[in-house]
Amino acid sequence: MVKKIEISQHAKYTCSFCGKTKMKRRAVGIWHCGSCMKTVAGGAWTYNTTSAVTVNILYCTNLHSIQ
């Protein structure tokens, strides 16, 4: 269990701004992209939490149904 969390927190993730795989964890919940230099808040061990993904899907679905 601990190894799985450590692997996920040290992995690099795809930046949602520039699209490059440069998003890296700086501290608990703080993520920084080395390419576009954006710093964002995210999950403690992973860049995207499951609840954030669910909210984004519902928001996009709602947005498309209104238009």
N, CA, C and O atoms as CSV, one atom per row, in Angstrom:
chain,resi,resn,atom,element,x,y,z
A,1,MET,N,N,0.824,-1.191,0.000
A,1,MET,CA,C,0.000,0.000,0.000
A,1,MET,C,C,0.868,1.255,0.000
A,1,MET,O,O,0.610,2.187,-0.762
A,2,VAL,N,N,1.884,1.284,0.839
A,2,VAL,CA,C,2.751,2.459,0.927
A,2,VAL,C,C,3.542,2.634,-0.360
A,2,VAL,O,O,3.726,3.756,-0.832
A,3,LYS,N,N,4.007,1.532,-0.926
A,3,LYS,CA,C,4.784,1.608,-2.163
A,3,LYS,C,C,3.940,2.179,-3.305
A,3,LYS,O,O,4.434,2.965,-4.113
A,4,LYS,N,N,2.672,1.784,-3.369
A,4,LYS,CA,C,1.775,2.277,-4.412
A,4,LYS,C,C,1.600,3.796,-4.303
A,4,LYS,O,O,1.609,4.494,-5.317
A,5,ILE,N,N,1.443,4.303,-3.092
A,5,ILE,CA,C,1.290,5.747,-2.875
A,5,ILE,C,C,2.577,6.474,-3.220
A,5,ILE,O,O,2.536,7.528,-3.854
A,6,GLU,N,N,3.713,5.936,-2.819
A,6,GLU,CA,C,4.992,6.584,-3.125
A,6,GLU,C,C,5.263,6.620,-4.622
A,6,GLU,O,O,5.791,7.611,-5.128
A,7,ILE,N,N,4.914,5.568,-5.333
A,7,ILE,CA,C,5.104,5.548,-6.788
A,7,ILE,C,C,4.225,6.607,-7.439
A,7,ILE,O,O,4.675,7.317,-8.338
A,8,SER,N,N,2.972,6.719,-6.992
A,8,SER,CA,C,2.064,7.689,-7.612
A,8,SER,C,C,2.445,9.124,-7.277
A,8,SER,O,O,2.246,10.010,-8.108
A,9,GLN,N,N,2.982,9.383,-6.097
A,9,GLN,CA,C,3.332,10.761,-5.755
A,9,GLN,C,C,4.641,11.206,-6.398
A,9,GLN,O,O,4.851,12.405,-6.579
A,10,HIS,N,N,5.517,10.282,-6.744
A,10,HIS,CA,C,6.780,10.649,-7.392
A,10,HIS,C,C,6.702,10.595,-8.911
A,10,HIS,O,O,7.660,10.961,-9.592
A,11,ALA,N,N,5.586,10.147,-9.442
A,11,ALA,CA,C,5.422,10.073,-10.899
A,11,ALA,C,C,5.189,11.469,-11.475
A,11,ALA,O,O,4.785,12.389,-10.764
A,12,LYS,N,N,5.451,11.608,-12.771
A,12,LYS,CA,C,5.164,12.864,-13.459
A,12,LYS,C,C,3.835,12.707,-14.183
A,12,LYS,O,O,3.537,11.649,-14.736
A,13,TYR,N,N,3.043,13.772,-14.172
A,13,TYR,CA,C,1.715,13.752,-14.771
A,13,TYR,C,C,1.645,14.748,-15.916
A,13,TYR,O,O,2.496,15.630,-16.035
A,14,THR,N,N,0.633,14.606,-16.755
A,14,THR,CA,C,0.443,15.502,-17.889
A,14,THR,C,C,-0.167,16.809,-17.402
A,14,THR,O,O,-1.169,16.811,-16.688
A,15,CYS,N,N,0.445,17.913,-17.793
A,15,CYS,CA,C,-0.031,19.242,-17.416
A,15,CYS,C,C,-1.314,19.550,-18.182
A,15,CYS,O,O,-1.391,19.318,-19.389
A,16,SER,N,N,-2.312,20.069,-17.487
A,16,SER,CA,C,-3.581,20.391,-18.145
A,16,SER,C,C,-3.518,21.717,-18.894
A,16,SER,O,O,-4.454,22.057,-19.618
A,17,PHE,N,N,-2.436,22.471,-18.735
A,17,PHE,CA,C,-2.284,23.750,-19.423
A,17,PHE,C,C,-1.482,23.608,-20.714
A,17,PHE,O,O,-1.919,24.070,-21.768
A,18,CYS,N,N,-0.307,22.971,-20.639
A,18,CYS,CA,C,0.555,22.884,-21.822
A,18,CYS,C,C,0.540,21.503,-22.472
A,18,CYS,O,O,0.981,21.370,-23.614
A,19,GLY,N,N,0.048,20.473,-21.787
A,19,GLY,CA,C,-0.062,19.141,-22.361
A,19,GLY,C,C,1.194,18.296,-22.261
A,19,GLY,O,O,1.207,17.160,-22.735
A,20,LYS,N,N,2.248,18.820,-21.656
A,20,LYS,CA,C,3.487,18.051,-21.522
A,20,LYS,C,C,3.478,17.253,-20.221
A,20,LYS,O,O,2.763,17.593,-19.278
A,21,THR,N,N,4.273,16.199,-20.180
A,21,THR,CA,C,4.373,15.363,-18.986
A,21,THR,C,C,5.453,15.930,-18.073
A,21,THR,O,O,6.523,15.341,-17.919
A,22,LYS,N,N,5.163,17.066,-17.477
A,22,LYS,CA,C,6.128,17.742,-16.619
A,22,LYS,C,C,5.555,18.110,-15.256
A,22,LYS,O,O,6.244,18.747,-14.459
A,23,MET,N,N,4.312,17.726,-14.967
A,23,MET,CA,C,3.687,18.083,-13.702
A,23,MET,C,C,4.268,17.215,-12.597
A,23,MET,O,O,4.194,15.987,-12.658
A,24,LYS,N,N,4.842,17.852,-11.594
A,24,LYS,CA,C,5.515,17.130,-10.522
A,24,LYS,C,C,5.055,17.672,-9.170
A,24,LYS,O,O,4.754,18.858,-9.038
A,25,ARG,N,N,5.004,16.806,-8.185
A,25,ARG,CA,C,4.545,17.177,-6.846
A,25,ARG,C,C,5.633,17.942,-6.105
A,25,ARG,O,O,6.778,17.496,-6.036
A,26,ARG,N,N,5.269,19.096,-5.551
A,26,ARG,CA,C,6.202,19.886,-4.746
A,26,ARG,C,C,6.000,19.637,-3.261
A,26,ARG,O,O,6.967,19.445,-2.523
A,27,ALA,N,N,4.760,19.639,-2.825
A,27,ALA,CA,C,4.395,19.384,-1.432
A,27,ALA,C,C,3.014,18.730,-1.443
A,27,ALA,O,O,2.481,18.427,-2.511
A,28,VAL,N,N,2.442,18.514,-0.280
A,28,VAL,CA,C,1.133,17.871,-0.205
A,28,VAL,C,C,0.100,18.759,-0.894
A,28,VAL,O,O,-0.217,19.845,-0.409
A,29,GLY,N,N,-0.422,18.290,-2.023
A,29,GLY,CA,C,-1.457,19.011,-2.741
A,29,GLY,C,C,-0.973,20.133,-3.638
A,29,GLY,O,O,-1.798,20.799,-4.263
A,30,ILE,N,N,0.338,20.374,-3.731
A,30,ILE,CA,C,0.889,21.433,-4.581
A,30,ILE,C,C,1.627,20.776,-5.742
A,30,ILE,O,O,2.550,19.989,-5.532
A,31,TRP,N,N,1.218,21.101,-6.968
A,31,TRP,CA,C,1.781,20.516,-8.176
A,31,TRP,C,C,2.333,21.617,-9.055
A,31,TRP,O,O,1.709,22.668,-9.205
A,32,HIS,N,N,3.513,21.381,-9.645
A,32,HIS,CA,C,4.194,22.400,-10.450
A,32,HIS,C,C,4.623,21.807,-11.787
A,32,HIS,O,O,5.167,20.704,-11.850
A,33,CYS,N,N,4.365,22.565,-12.861
A,33,CYS,CA,C,4.786,22.151,-14.198
A,33,CYS,C,C,6.130,22.807,-14.499
A,33,CYS,O,O,6.263,24.027,-14.405
A,34,GLY,N,N,7.108,22.011,-14.855
A,34,GLY,CA,C,8.430,22.528,-15.173
A,34,GLY,C,C,8.508,23.174,-16.540
A,34,GLY,O,O,9.468,23.890,-16.826
A,35,SER,N,N,7.524,22.941,-17.391
A,35,SER,CA,C,7.529,23.493,-18.737
A,35,SER,C,C,6.893,24.880,-18.790
A,35,SER,O,O,7.523,25.840,-19.233
A,36,CYS,N,N,5.648,24.981,-18.339
A,36,CYS,CA,C,4.952,26.275,-18.416
A,36,CYS,C,C,5.002,27.045,-17.103
A,36,CYS,O,O,4.468,28.151,-17.019
A,37,MET,N,N,5.631,26.481,-16.078
A,37,MET,CA,C,5.838,27.110,-14.770
A,37,MET,C,C,4.542,27.446,-14.028
A,37,MET,O,O,4.508,28.393,-13.241
A,38,LYS,N,N,3.484,26.684,-14.270
A,38,LYS,CA,C,2.222,26.880,-13.551
A,38,LYS,C,C,2.252,26.032,-12.288
A,38,LYS,O,O,2.731,24.898,-12.304
A,39,THR,N,N,1.743,26.582,-11.201
A,39,THR,CA,C,1.612,25.861,-9.948
A,39,THR,C,C,0.130,25.784,-9.613
A,39,THR,O,O,-0.557,26.806,-9.593
A,40,VAL,N,N,-0.364,24.583,-9.351
A,40,VAL,CA,C,-1.784,24.379,-9.089
A,40,VAL,C,C,-1.975,23.488,-7.866
A,40,VAL,O,O,-1.062,22.782,-7.438
A,41,ALA,N,N,-3.180,23.541,-7.321
A,41,ALA,CA,C,-3.552,22.659,-6.221
A,41,ALA,C,C,-4.186,21.405,-6.800
A,41,ALA,O,O,-4.955,21.473,-7.759
A,42,GLY,N,N,-3.865,20.279,-6.222
A,42,GLY,CA,C,-4.419,19.010,-6.685
A,42,GLY,C,C,-4.574,18.068,-5.516
A,42,GLY,O,O,-4.725,18.497,-4.372
A,43,GLY,N,N,-4.537,16.802,-5.803
A,43,GLY,CA,C,-4.648,15.808,-4.750
A,43,GLY,C,C,-3.347,15.682,-3.971
A,43,GLY,O,O,-2.307,16.174,-4.409
A,44,ALA,N,N,-3.403,15.035,-2.839
A,44,ALA,CA,C,-2.222,14.890,-1.998
A,44,ALA,C,C,-1.180,13.977,-2.627
A,44,ALA,O,O,0.017,14.259,-2.560
A,45,TRP,N,N,-1.633,12.869,-3.245
A,45,TRP,CA,C,-0.684,11.916,-3.813
A,45,TRP,C,C,-0.752,11.827,-5.323
A,45,TRP,O,O,0.222,11.417,-5.954
A,46,THR,N,N,-1.872,12.198,-5.920
A,46,THR,CA,C,-2.011,12.201,-7.374
A,46,THR,C,C,-2.476,13.576,-7.822
A,46,THR,O,O,-3.081,14.319,-7.050
A,47,TYR,N,N,-2.190,13.906,-9.067
A,47,TYR,CA,C,-2.534,15.227,-9.596
A,47,TYR,C,C,-4.041,15.434,-9.658
A,47,TYR,O,O,-4.535,16.491,-9.267
A,48,ASN,N,N,-4.775,14.443,-10.141
A,48,ASN,CA,C,-6.238,14.516,-10.217
A,48,ASN,C,C,-6.839,13.534,-9.234
A,48,ASN,O,O,-6.451,12.366,-9.190
A,49,THR,N,N,-7.790,14.014,-8.446
A,49,THR,CA,C,-8.512,13.113,-7.558
A,49,THR,C,C,-9.724,12.558,-8.296
A,49,THR,O,O,-10.160,13.127,-9.297
A,50,THR,N,N,-10.261,11.465,-7.811
A,50,THR,CA,C,-11.420,10.861,-8.471
A,50,THR,C,C,-12.642,11.766,-8.380
A,50,THR,O,O,-13.446,11.812,-9.311
A,51,SER,N,N,-12.789,12.479,-7.279
A,51,SER,CA,C,-13.937,13.384,-7.161
A,51,SER,C,C,-13.797,14.573,-8.104
A,51,SER,O,O,-14.799,15.055,-8.632
A,52,ALA,N,N,-12.584,15.053,-8.327
A,52,ALA,CA,C,-12.373,16.160,-9.264
A,52,ALA,C,C,-12.687,15.733,-10.693
A,52,ALA,O,O,-13.255,16.510,-11.460
A,53,VAL,N,N,-12.329,14.525,-11.052
A,53,VAL,CA,C,-12.628,14.011,-12.389
A,53,VAL,C,C,-14.140,13.896,-12.577
A,53,VAL,O,O,-14.662,14.240,-13.637
A,54,THR,N,N,-14.840,13.417,-11.556
A,54,THR,CA,C,-16.295,13.297,-11.626
A,54,THR,C,C,-16.958,14.659,-11.793
A,54,THR,O,O,-17.871,14.811,-12.605
A,55,VAL,N,N,-16.506,15.642,-11.035
A,55,VAL,CA,C,-17.068,16.993,-11.130
A,55,VAL,C,C,-16.812,17.579,-12.511
A,55,VAL,O,O,-17.706,18.205,-13.082
A,56,ASN,N,N,-15.621,17.394,-13.061
A,56,ASN,CA,C,-15.313,17.911,-14.396
A,56,ASN,C,C,-16.197,17.275,-15.460
A,56,ASN,O,O,-16.657,17.961,-16.373
A,57,ILE,N,N,-16.437,15.984,-15.354
A,57,ILE,CA,C,-17.295,15.298,-16.325
A,57,ILE,C,C,-18.726,15.824,-16.232
A,57,ILE,O,O,-19.357,16.102,-17.252
A,58,LEU,N,N,-19.234,15.958,-15.007
A,58,LEU,CA,C,-20.595,16.470,-14.834
A,58,LEU,C,C,-20.715,17.906,-15.315
A,58,LEU,O,O,-21.724,18.272,-15.917
A,59,TYR,N,N,-19.708,18.721,-15.061
A,59,TYR,CA,C,-19.719,20.117,-15.500
A,59,TYR,C,C,-19.730,20.203,-17.026
A,59,TYR,O,O,-20.508,20.967,-17.596
A,60,CYS,N,N,-18.887,19.437,-17.680
A,60,CYS,CA,C,-18.835,19.456,-19.151
A,60,CYS,C,C,-20.133,18.933,-19.752
A,60,CYS,O,O,-20.603,19.463,-20.759
A,61,THR,N,N,-20.715,17.905,-19.153
A,61,THR,CA,C,-21.981,17.370,-19.640
A,61,THR,C,C,-23.093,18.405,-19.494
A,61,THR,O,O,-23.907,18.583,-20.400
A,62,ASN,N,N,-23.122,19.081,-18.357
A,62,ASN,CA,C,-24.107,20.127,-18.121
A,62,ASN,C,C,-23.923,21.286,-19.088
A,62,ASN,O,O,-24.902,21.829,-19.600
A,63,LEU,N,N,-22.698,21.660,-19.338
A,63,LEU,CA,C,-22.385,22.777,-20.224
A,63,LEU,C,C,-22.847,22.480,-21.641
A,63,LEU,O,O,-23.395,23.356,-22.310
A,64,HIS,N,N,-22.632,21.249,-22.108
A,64,HIS,CA,C,-23.031,20.875,-23.466
A,64,HIS,C,C,-24.549,20.732,-23.594
A,64,HIS,O,O,-25.102,20.985,-24.664
A,65,SER,N,N,-25.221,20.334,-22.525
A,65,SER,CA,C,-26.675,20.183,-22.603
A,65,SER,C,C,-27.380,21.537,-22.609
A,65,SER,O,O,-28.484,21.650,-23.142
A,66,ILE,N,N,-26.765,22.565,-22.026
A,66,ILE,CA,C,-27.344,23.910,-22.015
A,66,ILE,C,C,-27.268,24.533,-23.403
A,66,ILE,O,O,-28.197,25.224,-23.822
A,67,GLN,N,N,-26.189,24.300,-24.109
A,67,GLN,CA,C,-25.993,24.908,-25.428
A,67,GLN,C,C,-26.787,24.207,-26.415
A,67,GLN,O,O,-26.764,24.564,-27.593
